[in-house]
Amino acid sequence: MIHVVLHDARDTVAVAVVEGIEAGTRLTAWIMDEDKTVAVEAAQDIPIGHKVALKDMAVGDTVYKYGVDIGKVVAPIKVGEHAHVHNIRTKRW
């Protein structure tokens, strides 16, 4: 079962495509561009449509989703954690 998707193997977050992801769930992440999967464990509950971190990220790091720079980290994020507005901000403002 695919739980999260990403386009590029260099993406730092993936998007949840199923409901009910709970902390401790071993997630299968599909890398679309390479048609392969990798595994990551959810460290927190991840709502459908939200992002999960694929690597540890420090404040100031760039976040990549679908091969695109989507913002910067404003609070440390550990692999498997929920990545959203509480720890990522756009670089536009």
HUBELCOR-V765203 format. One record per residue. N is the residue number from 1. RES is the residue in one letter. OMEGA is omega in whole degrees, -180 to 180 (* if undefined). Layout:
# HUBELCOR-V765203
n = [N;N]
res = [RES;RES]
omega = [OMEGA;OMEGA]
This chain:
# HUBELCOR-V765203
n = [1;2;3;4;5;6;7;8;9;10;11;12;13;14;15;16;17;18;19;20;21;22;23;24;25;26;27;28;29;30;31;32;33;34;35;36;37;38;39;40;41;42;43;44;45;46;47;48;49;50;51;52;53;54;55;56;57;58;59;60;61;62;63;64;65;66;67;68;69;70;71;72;73;74;75;76;77;78;79;80;81;82;83;84;85;86;87;88;89;90;91;92;93]
res = [M;I;H;V;V;L;H;D;A;R;D;T;V;A;V;A;V;V;E;G;I;E;A;G;T;R;L;T;A;W;I;M;D;E;D;K;T;V;A;V;E;A;A;Q;D;I;P;I;G;H;K;V;A;L;K;D;M;A;V;G;D;T;V;Y;K;Y;G;V;D;I;G;K;V;V;A;P;I;K;V;G;E;H;A;H;V;H;N;I;R;T;K;R;W]
omega = [176;180;-176;180;173;-179;-169;180;178;177;180;175;174;-176;178;-179;175;178;170;176;-179;176;-180;179;174;-175;170;-179;180;175;-171;-176;-178;-176;175;-179;172;-179;174;178;177;178;180;172;-180;178;177;-180;180;-175;173;180;179;178;174;179;-179;176;179;178;176;178;179;177;-178;178;-175;174;-179;179;-178;179;179;174;-176;-180;177;178;180;-180;175;179;-174;-174;179;179;177;175;175;176;-177;-177;*]
